Amino acid sequence: MAACSITKNVPEGKYVLFENNLEGLDKVNEEDISPLIKQEPNTFIPLLNYSLGVNIYRFGEAFYDSAEVAEKLQEKREELREVSTQRGEDSDNRKLIKKQDKLESKVNSLEKKAEFGNFLMRTGNPATILDSSQTKISVTEIDNYLYNKGFMDANVGFEVETKKKKAFVTYKIDEKQPYLIDSIYIRTENQEILKLIKSSESELKVKENYDQDKIVAERNRLEELLKNNGFFMFSKSFIEYNVFQDTSKKTVVIEELIRKPTFTDIHEVYTIDSIYFRVNPPSNEFIDQKITAEYRDIDFSFYRDRYSEKIFSSRVFLNTGDRYNRLEVLESQRQLSNLDLFRFVNISFDTVGTSLTAKIITQPNQKYQLTNQLGLSITEQLPGPFFSASLRNRNFFRAGEILEFNFRAGLEGVASATDQGVYQSRELGTSASIIFPRFLIPFFPTSLEKYGRYNPNTRTLIGFNYTNRPEYTRSGLNALLSYTWATRNNRQQFTFNLMDLNYIRTPSITPDFLDVLTNLANQGNNLIWSFLPSIVSSVSGQTIINFNRYGEFDSNRSSLLKLFAESGGTTLNLIDAVSNNEATDFARFQWLKFQADFRRYFPIDKKQTVAYRLNFGIAKPYGLSSGILPYEKYFFAGGGTSIRAWQARRLGPGSYTPPLTEEGYFDYRFEQPAEMILESMLEYRRNLVGYFDMALFIDAGNSWNIGYEPSRPGSDFRYDRFYKEIAVGTGIGLRMDFDFLIIRLDMATKAIDPARPEGERWILDNLSFKRPLGEKGQTVFNFGIGYPF
């Protein structure tokens, strides 16, 4: 390992930067200062003095010849110049075009290689050699930052300690007293602007610390405020700030000056005089087939009579006679794009005096779109190939509707329920749906204009699903009537399934699997009823509240809350139907279900983040169900997006103890459905080097039944013991983050297993040097795409 030391082959008089320290910070957050330091130490294992990134870089460097790359680059540039010259004489020559494209791609690749090295060098990173000039720049950056944050008298210095080719830099900061805002003065001759500014809440507050970032935010806010109130020609360049310091009182006075425009005497309010909406033809052959119409004071121009001006006008939030409002312009553009009917949507304005003519120019998207996918499906089981196809017909009924056909066929390896082998599961699904860009039922004349800004959609769907497993063959026919809408910027999204109807049949069950279901029924578990022919109907609703764009994992804190509620078989309350029993040949189900899923993301710095998830769900059968849920409505714990130390859908419920194999280990062949779930996940994520990230995580939770179940003793939820039945798993993960794709491998180990007797549930100490993975089945590997939450 010494040969791989990070300080290996460092030239005499040079030092590897090992550590940056900050001293003297009191009021300023260290996390804000650290990114200002220009040189960062390599990530390394302290005791071993080993850095994976540095060694990857050095390994790639051993195969890299900069002179050879430069020579090849010069050669390809010469070839490219010759081909470009030839193309100037014969611009339509396909061979020359193809050759030029290849050479341009090769030159770009070589330029990248010349600047950043080969692939391994770009994946790793070189050892960070201390550069005193970069350290001085860091001091300047920190000093400027403190000044802009109100610490105008702060002092910043640094010290460097060297030891055995290692350098330790300490930045010494004396913050001094911050300057406070004593008063804010607004200077403008425009009384309407003055009134608007004074009636709105400023980013700048008296008695608070002076902060340059808040001045920038206030300038942006004022520009937005004025543009949303008719000042079309206004921009933030007209806003000037003057800051006057009082060094004795440690305060500042801020002057906010609104300058006059050069093209007129005063900033004027602009109103919308007229609105034109044009759908350009896809090609010149339709240029003479123009149709004009007028609706809600909007002049429409289409090619052919194939569009609905009522639908388009419901997504335009500009009105003649209104003041210009940039927010409404952007919202109109976004909602028109949401229709998925146009290649682009451009909104521009012509001015005559203080009057505006709004011009909305669009071009239709292709009428038919066929999408095919062939790939590998990564689920909670073993991966398998799949093929899917989707055909879209846009503007189907000439009112913005989209007709969509979907087909999917897949093959997957799944652990058998009646033996320990692995077999192939075949799945086939097809559906047809129509998406209406409005609320379909109920409908009233003003609903289009009233709800247009919420991107309302009604989806009607009919589909068929077929599953062929060695234990059984199952098919289902599905019909759905669903409503979706969202608030501005998709902060809140809503889905309401007015009707979700499924007809399910299981025409074939093998004798072995039938024996399993029969044995469960003899113990009081009537899961067998879920495999009878049945009509499963429900009404459900879901809302997703997205705080600060959760899912775009960058430097911002964000969170997401998902709430789901469902009432199943509600219509059976209106008819005289027979409850499920031993003589049942057609199963019926009634149930209530609720689930809440909360996720939170905390960035520590650019390389480190912490995320956690809390998930709770409960489902309760009632009435005709006789205590049984449709199988798809149960909760299941365990797997790559749940408690990762247990196999998918195999944890719990409660303290239920699975049967033992011949070797004396738990038999996890069978899925464990439950009526209640409670789980939490905490994960620390850190970038290692290049595309490689690591994660440390702890998962805790379990599932339970509501009420005693003789076939699975200990599975029922009890207030006096449920906290003793919380399963805990911990582990480490490796991820490759390519921005567009995240490949995840997690290794999770059981720490607390509630299936064992009390006093014996702590099993993490089973791990040792002889058994680094613990006993058989204690450590589980999960492979997936994307983050677990």
For each residue, the residues with C-beta under 8 A, 3 or more apart:
1: 4 5 48 49 50
2: 5 49
3: 8
4: 1 8 50 55
5: 1 2 8 49 50
6: 16 42 44 49 50 51 54 127
7: 10 16 49 127 164 165 166
8: 3 4 5
9:
10: 7 14 15 16 127 129 165
11: 14
12:
13:
14: 10 11 129 130 165
15: 10 129 130 162 165 166 167
16: 6 7 10 42 127 128 129 130 165 166 167
17: 20 39 40 41 42 128 129 130 167 169
18: 41 166 167 168
19: 41 168 169
20: 17 34 37 39 40 41 169 170 171
21: 168 169 170 171
22: 25 30 33 34 170 171 173
23: 170 171 172 173
24: 172 173 174 175
25: 22 28 29 30 33 173 175
26: 175
27: 151 175 178
28: 25 32 33 146 149 151 173 175
29: 25 32 33
30: 22 25 33 34
31: 34 604 605
32: 28 29 35 145
33: 22 25 28 29 30 36 37 142 145 171 173
34: 20 22 30 31 37 605
35: 32 605 606
36: 33 138 141 142 145
37: 20 33 34 40 138 141 142 171
38: 134 135 137 138 141
39: 17 20 128 130 131 134 135 138
40: 17 20 37 128
41: 17 18 19 20 44 128
42: 6 16 17 51 53 54 125 127 128
43: 51 52 53 688 689
44: 6 41 48 49 50 51 54
45: 48 49 50 51
46: 49
47:
48: 1 44 45
49: 1 2 5 6 7 44 45 46
50: 1 4 5 6 44 45 55
51: 6 42 43 44 45 54 55 127
52: 43 55 56 124 688 689 692
53: 42 43 56 57 124 125 688 689 690
54: 6 42 44 51 57 58 124 125 126 127
55: 4 50 51 52 58 59 124
56: 52 53 59 60 120 123 124 689 690
57: 53 54 60 61 117 120 121 123 124 125 126 127
58: 54 55 61 62 124
59: 55 56 62 63 120 124
60: 56 57 63 64 117 118 119 120 121 122 123 124
61: 57 58 64 117 121
62: 58 59
63: 59 60 118 120
64: 60 61 69 117 118 121
65: 68 69
66: 69 70 114
67: 70 71
68: 65 71 72
69: 64 65 66 72 73 110 113 114
70: 66 67 73 74 114
71: 67 68 74 75
72: 68 69 75 76 110
73: 69 70 76 77 107 110 111 114
74: 70 71 77 78
75: 71 72 78 79
76: 72 73 79 80 103 106 107 110
77: 73 74 80 81 107
78: 74 75 81 82
79: 75 76 82 83 103
80: 76 77 83 84 100 103 104 107
81: 77 78 84 85
82: 78 79 85 86
83: 79 80 86 87 96 99 100 103
84: 80 81 87 88 100
85: 81 82 88 89
86: 82 83 89 90 93 96
87: 83 84 90 91 93 96 97 100
88: 84 85 91
89: 85 86
90: 86 87 93 96
91: 87 88
92:
93: 86 87 90 96 97
94: 97 98
95: 98 99
96: 83 86 87 90 93 99 100
97: 87 93 94 100 101
98: 94 95 101 102
99: 83 95 96 102 103
100: 80 83 84 87 96 97 103 104
101: 97 98 104 105
102: 98 99 105 106
103: 76 79 80 83 99 100 106 107
104: 80 100 101 107 108
105: 101 102 108 109
106: 76 102 103 109 110
107: 73 76 77 80 103 104 110 111
108: 104 105 111 112
109: 105 106 112 113
110: 69 72 73 76 106 107 113 114
111: 73 107 108 114 115
112: 108 109 115 116
113: 69 109 110 116 117 118
114: 66 69 70 73 110 111
115: 111 112
116: 112 113 121 122
117: 57 60 61 64 113 120 121 122
118: 60 63 64 113 121 122
119: 60 122 123
120: 56 57 59 60 63 117 123 124
121: 57 60 61 64 116 117 118 124 126
122: 60 116 117 118 119 690
123: 56 57 60 119 120 689 690 691 692
124: 52 53 54 55 56 57 58 59 60 120 121 689 690
125: 42 53 54 57 689 690
126: 54 57 121
127: 6 7 10 16 42 51 54 57
128: 16 17 39 40 41 42
129: 10 14 15 16 17
130: 14 15 16 17 39 135 160 167 169
131: 39 134 135
132: 135 136 160
133: 136 137
134: 38 39 131 137 138
135: 38 39 130 131 132 138 139 158 160 169
136: 132 133 139 140
137: 38 133 134 140 141
138: 36 37 38 39 134 135 141 142 158 171
139: 135 136 142 143 156 157 158 171
140: 136 137 143 144
141: 36 37 38 137 138 144 145
142: 33 36 37 138 139 145 146 156 171 173
143: 139 140 146 147 154 155 156
144: 140 141 147 148
145: 32 33 36 141 142 148 149
146: 28 142 143 149 151 154 156 173 175
147: 143 144 151 152 154
148: 144 145 211 212 213
149: 28 145 146 178 209 210 211 212 213
150: 178 179 180 209 210 211
151: 27 28 146 147 154 175 176 178 179
152: 147 179 210 245
153: 176 177 247
154: 143 146 147 151 173 174 175 176
155: 143 173 174 176
156: 139 142 143 146 171 172 173 174
157: 139 171 172
158: 135 138 139 169 170 171 172
159: 169 170 172
160: 130 132 135 167 168 169 170
161: 167 168 170
162: 15 165 166 167 168
163: 166 168
164: 7
165: 7 10 14 15 16 162
166: 7 15 16 18 162 163
167: 15 16 17 18 130 160 161 162
168: 18 19 21 160 161 162 163
169: 17 19 20 21 130 135 158 159 160
170: 20 21 22 23 158 159 160 161
171: 20 21 22 23 33 37 138 139 142 156 157 158
172: 23 24 156 157 158 159
173: 22 23 24 25 28 33 142 146 154 155 156
174: 24 154 155 156
175: 24 25 26 27 28 146 151 154 178
176: 151 153 154 155
177: 153 250
178: 27 149 150 151 175 209 210 250
179: 150 151 152 209 210 245 250 251 252
180: 150 207 208 209 210 250 251 252
181: 184 204 205 206 207 208 209 210 251 252 254
182: 206 246 249 251 252 253
183: 206 253 254
184: 181 202 204 206 253 254 255 256
185: 253 254 255 256
186: 194 197 198 256 258
187: 255 256 257 258
188: 193 194 197 257 258
189: 260 266
190: 193 194 258 266 267
191: 194 195
192: 195 196 269
193: 188 190 196 197 226 231 258 267
194: 186 188 190 191 197 198
195: 191 192 198 199
196: 192 193 199 200 225 226 229
197: 186 188 193 194 200 202 222 225 256
198: 186 194 195
199: 195 196
200: 196 197 221 225
201:
202: 184 197 205 218 221
203: 214 215 217 218 221
204: 181 184 208 214 215 218 254
205: 181 202 208
206: 181 182 183 184
207: 180 181
208: 180 181 204 205 211
209: 149 150 178 179 180 181
210: 149 150 152 178 179 180 181 243 252 254
211: 148 149 150 208 214 215
212: 148 149 215 216
213: 148 149 216 217
214: 203 204 211 217 218
215: 203 204 211 212 218 219 241 254
216: 212 213 219 220
217: 203 213 214 220 221
218: 202 203 204 214 215 221 222 256
219: 215 216 222 223 236 239 241
220: 216 217 223 224 236
221: 200 202 203 217 218 224 225
222: 197 218 219 225 226 236 239
223: 219 220 226 227 234 235 236 239
224: 220 221 227 228 326 327
225: 196 197 200 221 222 228 229
226: 193 196 222 223 229 231 234 267
227: 223 224 231 232 234 324 325 326
228: 224 225 325 326 327 328
229: 196 225 226 269 323 325
230: 269 270 271 323 324 325
231: 193 226 227 234 267 268 269 270 324
232: 227 270 324 349 351 356
233: 261 263 267 268 270
234: 223 226 227 231 238 267
235: 223 238
236: 219 220 222 223 239
237:
238: 234 235 258 259 260 261 267
239: 219 222 223 236 256 257 258 259
240: 256 257 259
241: 215 219 254 255 256 257
242: 254 255 257
243: 210 252 253 254 255
244: 252 253 254 255
245: 152 179 251 252
246: 182 249 250 251 252 253
247: 153 250
248:
249: 182 246
250: 177 178 179 180 246 247
251: 179 180 181 182 245 246
252: 179 180 181 182 210 243 244 245 246
253: 182 183 184 185 243 244 246
254: 181 183 184 185 204 210 215 241 242 243 244
255: 184 185 187 241 242 243 244
256: 184 185 186 187 197 218 239 240 241
257: 187 188 239 240 241 242
258: 186 187 188 190 193 238 239 267
259: 238 239 240
260: 189 238 265 266 267
261: 233 238 264 266 267
262:
263: 233
264: 261 267 268
265: 260
266: 189 190 260 261
267: 190 193 226 231 233 234 238 258 260 261 264
268: 231 233 264 354
269: 192 229 230 231 323 324 354
270: 230 231 232 233 323 324 351 354 355 356
271: 230 321 322 323 324 354 355 356
272: 275 318 319 320 321 322 323 324 355 356 357 358
273: 320 352 355 356 357
274: 297 299 320 357 358
275: 272 297 298 299 316 318 320 357 358 360
276: 298 299 301 357 358 359 360
277: 298 299 300 301 309 312 313 316 360 362
278: 300 301 359 360 361 362
279: 300 301 302 303 307 342 362 363 364
280: 303 361 362 363 364
281: 284 285 286 287 289 303
282: 286 363 364
283: 286
284: 281 287
285: 281
286: 281 282 283 289 303 304
287: 281 284 290 303
288:
289: 281 286 303 304
290: 287 301 302 303
291: 301 302 303 304 305
292: 299 300 301 302
293: 300 302 309
294: 297 298 299 300 309
295: 298 300 309 310 313
296: 313 449
297: 274 275 294 319 320
298: 275 276 277 294 295 309 312 313 316
299: 274 275 276 277 292 294
300: 277 278 279 292 293 294 295 307 309 312
301: 276 277 278 279 290 291 292
302: 279 290 291 292 293 305 306 307
303: 279 280 281 286 287 289 290 291
304: 286 289 291
305: 291 302
306: 302 395 398
307: 279 300 302 311 312 395 398 400
308: 311 312 398 399 400
309: 277 293 294 295 298 300 312 313
310: 295 313 314 399 448
311: 307 308 314 315 339 399 400 437 438 448
312: 277 298 300 307 308 309 315 316 336 400
313: 277 295 296 298 309 310 316 448 449
314: 310 311 438 448 449 451 452
315: 311 312 332 335 336 338 339 452 453
316: 275 277 298 312 313 332 336 360
317: 328 331 332 335 452 453
318: 272 275 322 325 328 329 332 358
319: 272 297 322
320: 272 273 274 275 297
321: 271 272
322: 271 272 318 319 325
323: 229 230 269 270 271 272
324: 227 230 231 232 269 270 271 272 329 349 356
325: 227 228 229 230 318 322 328 329
326: 224 227 228 329 330
327: 224 228 330 331
328: 228 317 318 325 331 332
329: 318 324 325 326 332 333 347 358
330: 326 327 333 334
331: 317 327 328 334 335 453 488
332: 315 316 317 318 328 329 335 336 347 360
333: 329 330 336 337 345 347
334: 330 331 337 338
335: 315 317 331 332 338 339 452 453 455
336: 312 315 316 332 333 339 342 345 360 362
337: 333 334 340 342 345
338: 315 334 335 455
339: 311 315 335 336 342 400 437
340: 337 365 394 402
341: 362 364 365 394 395 400
342: 279 336 337 339 345 362 363 364 365
343: 362 363 364 365
344: 362 363
345: 333 336 337 342 360 361 362
346: 360 361 362
347: 329 332 333 358 359 360 361
348: 358 359 361
349: 232 324 356 357 358 359
350: 356 357 359
351: 232 270 354 355 356 357
352: 273 355 357
353:
354: 268 269 270 271 351
355: 270 271 272 273 351 352
356: 232 270 271 272 273 324 349 350 351
357: 272 273 274 275 276 349 350 351 352
358: 272 274 275 276 318 329 347 348 349
359: 276 278 347 348 349 350
360: 275 276 277 278 316 332 336 345 346 347
361: 278 280 345 346 347 348
362: 277 278 279 280 336 341 342 343 344 345 346
363: 279 280 282 342 343 344
364: 279 280 282 341 342 343 367 394 395
365: 340 341 342 343 369 394
366: 369 394
367: 364 393 394 395
368: 391 392 393 394
369: 365 366 390 391 392 394
370: 389 390 391 392
371: 389 390 391 392
372: 387 388 389
373: 386 387 388 389
374: 385 386 387
375: 385 386
376: 383 384 385 386
377: 383 384 385 386 410 412
378: 383 783 784 785
379: 383 412
380: 639 640 641 648 649
381: 412 413 414 415 425 648
382: 412 413 414 422
383: 376 377 378 379 412 413 783
384: 376 377 410 411 412 413 424 425
385: 374 375 376 377 410 411
386: 373 374 375 376 377 408 409 410 411
387: 372 373 374 408 409 410
388: 372 373 406 407 408 409
389: 370 371 372 373 406 407 408
390: 369 370 371 404 405 406 407
391: 368 369 370 371 404 405
392: 368 369 370 371 402 403 404
393: 367 368 396 402 403 404
394: 340 341 364 365 366 367 368 369 402
395: 306 307 341 364 367 398 399 400 401 402
396: 393 401 402 403 434
397: 401
398: 306 307 308 395
399: 308 310 311 395 436 437
400: 307 308 311 312 339 341 395 436 437 438
401: 395 396 397 434 435 436 437
402: 340 392 393 394 395 396 434 435
403: 392 393 396 432 433 434
404: 390 391 392 393 432 433 434 435
405: 390 391 430 431 432
406: 388 389 390 429 430 431 432 433 463
407: 388 389 390 429 430
408: 386 387 388 389 427 428 429 430
409: 386 387 388 426 427 428 429
410: 377 384 385 386 387 426 427 428
411: 384 385 386 424 425 426 427
412: 377 379 381 382 383 384 424 425 427
413: 381 382 383 384 422 423 424 425
414: 381 382 422 423 424 425 469
415: 381 420 421 422 669
416: 419 420 421 422 423 470 471 669
417: 471 513 516 669 670 671
418: 470 471 510 512 513 516 669
419: 416 669
420: 415 416 669
421: 415 416
422: 382 413 414 415 416
423: 413 414 416 469 470
424: 384 411 412 413 414
425: 381 384 411 412 413 414 467 468 469
426: 409 410 411 467 468
427: 408 409 410 411 412 465 466 467 468
428: 408 409 410 465 466 467
429: 406 407 408 409 463 464 465 466
430: 405 406 407 408 463 464
431: 405 406 461 462 463 464 478
432: 403 404 405 406 461 462 463
433: 403 404 406 459 460 461 462 463 480
434: 396 401 402 403 404 459 460
435: 401 402 404 457 458 459
436: 399 400 401 440 457 458 459 460
437: 311 339 399 400 401 456 457
438: 311 314 400 443 447 448 451 456 457 458
439: 442 443 447 451 456 458 483
440: 436 443 458 460 481
441: 458 481 498
442: 439
443: 438 439 440 447
444: 447
445: 448
446: 449 450
447: 438 439 443 444 450 451
448: 310 311 313 314 438 445 451 452
449: 296 313 314 446 452
450: 446 447
451: 314 438 439 447 448 454 456 485
452: 314 315 317 335 448 449 456
453: 315 317 331 335 488
454: 451 485 486 487
455: 335 338 484 485 486
456: 437 438 439 451 452 483 484 485
457: 435 436 437 438 483 484 485
458: 435 436 438 439 440 441 481 482 483
459: 433 434 435 436 480 481 482 483 484
460: 433 434 436 440 480 481 482
461: 431 432 433 478 479 480 482
462: 431 432 433 477 478 479 480
463: 406 429 430 431 432 433 477 478 479 480
464: 429 430 431 475 476 477 478
465: 427 428 429 475 476 478
466: 427 428 429 473 474 475
467: 425 426 427 428 473 474 475
468: 425 426 427 473
469: 414 423 425 472 473 474
470: 416 418 423 510
471: 416 417 418 509 510 512 513
472: 469 506 508 509 510 513 531
473: 466 467 468 469 506 507 508
474: 466 467 469 504 505 506 531
475: 464 465 466 467 504 505 506 507
476: 464 465 502 503 504 505
477: 462 463 464 502 503
478: 431 461 462 463 464 465 500 501 502 503
479: 461 462 463 499 500 501 502
480: 433 459 460 461 462 463 497 499 500 501
481: 440 441 458 459 460 497 498 499
482: 458 459 460 461 495 496 497 498 500
483: 439 456 457 458 459 494 495 496 497 498
484: 455 456 457 459 493 494 495 496
485: 451 454 455 456 457 493 494
486: 454 455 490 491 492 493 494
487: 454 490 491 492 493
488: 331 453 491
489:
490: 486 487 493 546
491: 486 487 488 545 546 547
492: 486 487 543 544 545 546
493: 484 485 486 487 490 543 544 546
494: 483 484 485 486 541 542 543 544
495: 482 483 484 541 542 543
496: 482 483 484 540 541 542
497: 480 481 482 483 500 538 539 540 541
498: 441 481 482 483 539
499: 479 480 481 537 539
500: 478 479 480 482 497 537 538 539 540
501: 478 479 480 535 536 537
502: 476 477 478 479 535 536 537
503: 476 477 478 533 534 535
504: 474 475 476 533 534 535 536 630
505: 474 475 476 533
506: 472 473 474 475 509 531 532 533
507: 473 475
508: 472 473
509: 471 472 506 513 514 517 531
510: 418 470 471 472 513 514
511: 514 515
512: 418 471 515 516
513: 417 418 471 472 509 510 516 517
514: 509 510 511 517 518
515: 511 512 518 519
516: 417 418 512 513 519 520 670
517: 509 513 514 520 521 527 528 531
518: 514 515 521 522 528
519: 515 516 522 523
520: 516 517 523 525 526 527 528 711
521: 517 518 524 525 526 527 528
522: 518 519
523: 519 520 710 711
524: 521 709 710 711
525: 520 521 709 710 711 712
526: 520 521 529 580 626 627 628
527: 517 520 521 530 531 628 631 673
528: 517 518 520 521 531 532
529: 526 532 580 584 587 626 628
530: 527 534 587 628 629 630 631
531: 472 474 506 509 517 527 528 631
532: 506 528 529 584 585 586 587
533: 503 504 505 506 585 586 587
534: 503 504 530 586 587 588 589 630
535: 501 502 503 504 588
536: 501 502 504 568 569 589 630 632
537: 499 500 501 502 568 569 570 571
538: 497 500 566 567 568 569 570
539: 497 498 499 500 566 567 570
540: 496 497 500 564 565 566 567 593
541: 494 495 496 497 564 565 566
542: 494 495 496 562 563 564 565
543: 492 493 494 495 562 563
544: 492 493 494 560 561 562
545: 491 492 560 561 562 563
546: 490 491 492 493 549 550 551 558 560
547: 491 550 558 559 560 561
548: 556 557 558 559
549: 546 552 556 558
550: 546 547 558 559 560 599 601
551: 546 558 560
552: 549 556 558
553: 558 601 603 609 787
554: 603
555: 603 606
556: 548 549 552 603
557: 548 600 601 602 603
558: 546 547 548 549 550 551 552 553 600 601
559: 547 548 550 598 599 600 601
560: 544 545 546 547 550 551 597 598 599
561: 544 545 547 596 597 598 599
562: 542 543 544 545 595 596 597 598
563: 542 543 545 595 596
564: 540 541 542 593 594 595 596 597
565: 540 541 542 593 594 595
566: 538 539 540 541 591 592 593 594 633
567: 538 539 540 570 591 592 593
568: 536 537 538 589 590 591 592 593 630 633
569: 536 537 538 572 588 589 590 591 623 624 625
570: 537 538 539 567 573 590
571: 537 574 575
572: 569 575 577 588 590 623 624
573: 570 590 623
574: 571
575: 571 572
576:
577: 572 588 624
578: 581 584 588 624
579: 588 623 624 625 626
580: 526 529 584 587 588 624 625 626 628
581: 578 584 626
582:
583:
584: 529 532 578 580 581 587
585: 532 533
586: 532 533 534
587: 529 530 532 533 534 580 584 628
588: 534 535 569 572 577 578 579 580 624 625
589: 534 536 568 569 621 624 625 628 629 630 633
590: 568 569 570 572 573 621 622 623 624 625
591: 566 567 568 569 619 620 621 622 625 629 630 633
592: 566 567 568 619 620 622
593: 540 564 565 566 567 568 617 618 619 620 633
594: 564 565 566 617 618 619
595: 562 563 564 565 615 616 617 618
596: 561 562 563 564 614 615 616 617
597: 560 561 562 564 613 614 615 616
598: 559 560 561 562 613 614 615
599: 550 559 560 561 611 612 613 614 789
600: 557 558 559 611 612 613
601: 550 553 557 558 559 609 610 611
602: 557 609 610 611
603: 553 554 555 556 557 606 608 609
604: 31 608 609 610
605: 31 34 35 608
606: 35 555 603 687
607: 686 687
608: 603 604 605 684 685 686 687
609: 553 601 602 603 604 684 685 686
610: 601 602 604 682 683 684 685
611: 599 600 601 602 682 683 685 787 789
612: 599 600 680 681 682 683
613: 597 598 599 600 679 680 681 789
614: 596 597 598 599 679 680
615: 595 596 597 598 677 678 679 680 701
616: 595 596 597 677 678
617: 593 594 595 596 635 676 677
618: 593 594 595 675 676 677 706
619: 591 592 593 594 629 633 634 635 675 676
620: 591 592 593 675 706
621: 589 590 591 625 626 627 628 629 675
622: 590 591 592 625
623: 569 572 573 579 590
624: 569 572 577 578 579 580 588 589 590
625: 569 579 580 588 589 590 591 621 622 628 629
626: 526 529 579 580 581 621
627: 526 621 707
628: 526 527 529 530 580 587 589 621 625
629: 530 589 591 619 621 625 633 634 673 675
630: 504 530 534 536 568 589 591 633
631: 527 530 531 634 673
632: 536
633: 566 568 589 591 593 619 629 630
634: 619 629 631 673 674 675
635: 617 619 673 674 675 676 677 703
636: 639 642 648 649 671 672 673 674 677 703
637: 642 643 646 649 651 652 653 672 674 677 679 701 702 703 727
638: 642 643 644 646 647 648 649 650 651 652 672
639: 380 636 642 643 644 646 647 648 649 782
640: 380 644 648 744 746 782 783 784 788
641: 380 784 788 789
642: 636 637 638 639 646 648 651 679 699 701
643: 637 638 639 646 651 679 681 699 700 701 702 727 729
644: 638 639 640 697 699 729 731 746 748 780 782 788
645: 699 727 728 729 730 731 748 749 750 751 778 779 780
646: 637 638 639 642 643 650 651 668 727 729 750 780
647: 638 639 650 668 780
648: 380 381 636 638 639 640 642
649: 380 636 637 638 639 671 672
650: 638 646 647 658 668 670 671 672
651: 637 638 642 643 646 672 701 702 703 727
652: 637 638 656 672 674 702 703 704 715 725 727 754
653: 637 656 672 673 674 702 703 704 705 712 715
654: 702 703 704 705 712 714 715 716 717 722 725 754
655: 714 715 721 724 725 754 755
656: 652 653 672 712 713 714 715 755
657: 666 713 714 755 756
658: 650 666 667 668 670 672 755
659: 666 667
660: 664 665 666 667
661: 664 665 666 667
662:
663: 776
664: 660 661
665: 660 661 775 776 777
666: 657 658 659 660 661 755 777
667: 658 659 660 661 670
668: 646 647 650 658 777
669: 415 416 417 418 419 420
670: 417 516 650 658 667
671: 417 636 649 650
672: 636 637 638 649 650 651 652 653 656 658 703 712
673: 527 629 631 634 635 636 653
674: 634 635 636 637 652 653 677 703 704 705 715
675: 618 619 620 621 629 634 635 704 705 706
676: 617 618 619 635 703 704 705 706 717
677: 615 616 617 618 635 636 637 674 701 702 703 704
678: 615 616 701 702 703 704 726
679: 613 614 615 637 642 643 699 700 701 702
680: 612 613 614 615 699 700 701
681: 612 613 643 697 698 699 700 788 789
682: 610 611 612 697 698 699
683: 610 611 612 695 696 697 733 788 789
684: 608 609 610 695 696 697
685: 608 609 610 611 693 694 695 735
686: 607 608 609 693 694 695
687: 606 607 608 692 693 737
688: 43 52 53 692 693 694
689: 43 52 53 56 123 124 125 692
690: 53 56 122 123 124 125
691: 123 736 737 738
692: 52 123 687 688 689 734 735 736 737
693: 685 686 687 688 734 735 736 737
694: 685 686 688 732 733 734 735
695: 683 684 685 686 732 733 734 735 746
696: 683 684 730 731 732 733
697: 644 681 682 683 684 730 731 732 733 746 748
698: 681 682 728 729 730
699: 642 643 644 645 679 680 681 682 728 729 730 748
700: 643 679 680 681 726 727 728 729
701: 615 637 642 643 651 677 678 679 680 726 727
702: 637 643 651 652 653 654 677 678 679 722 725 726 727 754
703: 635 636 637 651 652 653 654 672 674 676 677 678
704: 652 653 654 674 675 676 677 678 715 716 717 722 725
705: 653 654 674 675 676 708 709 712 715 716 717
706: 618 620 675 676 716 717
707: 627 716
708: 705 716
709: 524 525 705 712 713 715 716
710: 523 524 525 713
711: 520 523 524 525
712: 525 653 654 656 672 705 709 715
713: 656 657 709 710
714: 654 655 656 657 725
715: 652 653 654 655 656 674 704 705 709 712
716: 654 704 705 706 707 708 709
717: 654 676 704 705 706 722
718: 721 722
719: 722
720:
721: 655 718 724 725
722: 654 702 704 717 718 719 725 726
723: 726
724: 655 721 754 758 761
725: 652 654 655 702 704 714 721 722 754
726: 678 700 701 702 722 723 752 754
727: 637 643 645 646 651 652 700 701 702 750 752 753 754
728: 645 698 699 700 750 751 752
729: 643 644 645 646 698 699 700 748 749 750 751
730: 645 696 697 698 699 748 749 751 764
731: 644 645 696 697 746 747 748 749 779
732: 694 695 696 697 746 747
733: 683 694 695 696 697 744 745 746 747
734: 692 693 694 695 744 745
735: 685 692 693 694 695 742 743 744 745
736: 691 692 693 742 743
737: 687 691 692 693 742
738: 691 741 742 743
739:
740:
741: 738 785
742: 735 736 737 738 785 786 787
743: 735 736 738 785
744: 640 733 734 735 782 783 784 785 786 787 788
745: 733 734 735 781 782 783
746: 640 644 695 697 731 732 733 781 782 784 788
747: 731 732 733 779 780 781
748: 644 645 697 699 729 730 731 779 780 781 782
749: 645 729 730 731 764 767 773 774 778 779 780
750: 645 646 727 728 729 753 763 764 774 778 779
751: 645 728 729 730 762 763 764
752: 726 727 728 761 762 763 764
753: 727 750 756 761 763
754: 652 654 655 702 724 725 726 727 761
755: 655 656 657 658 666
756: 657 753 760 761 763
757: 760 761
758: 724 761
759:
760: 756 757 763
761: 724 752 753 754 756 757 758
762: 751 752 765
763: 750 751 752 753 756 760 766 774 775 778
764: 730 749 750 751 752 767 774
765: 762
766: 763 771 774 775 778
767: 749 764 771 772 773 774 778
768: 771 772
769: 772
770:
771: 766 767 768 774 775
772: 767 768 769
773: 749 767 778 779
774: 749 750 763 764 766 767 771 778 779
775: 665 763 766 771 778
776: 663 665
777: 665 666 668 780
778: 645 749 750 763 766 767 773 774 775
779: 645 731 747 748 749 750 773 774
780: 644 645 646 647 747 748 749 777
781: 745 746 747 748
782: 639 640 644 744 745 746 748
783: 378 383 640 744 745
784: 378 640 641 744 746 788
785: 378 741 742 743 744
786: 742 744
787: 553 611 742 744
788: 640 641 644 681 683 744 746 784
789: 599 611 613 641 681 683
